[in-house]
Amino acid sequence: MLMCKDATRLMSMKRDRALTLRERLSLRFHLTMCSACRECDRQFGLLHQAGRHFEPPAEDHTAGH
């Protein structure tokens, strides 16, 4: 079973890239057992959503053509 430190790392990484099957299964199993990490994952999700509101809009490459 993952330690909380490793689970937290995977929670963060899954926001940037797709986790491997092994990583996903390990994290899912850990989250079923650890309420603190479930809450942490929920908070990471909220922060990720909030951060998207502050991303600059995509550049319009068709302007001026």
Secondary structure by P-SEA (a helix, b strand, c coil): cccaaaaaaaaaaaacccccaaaaaaaaaaaaccaaaaaaaaaaaaaaaaaaaaccccccccccc
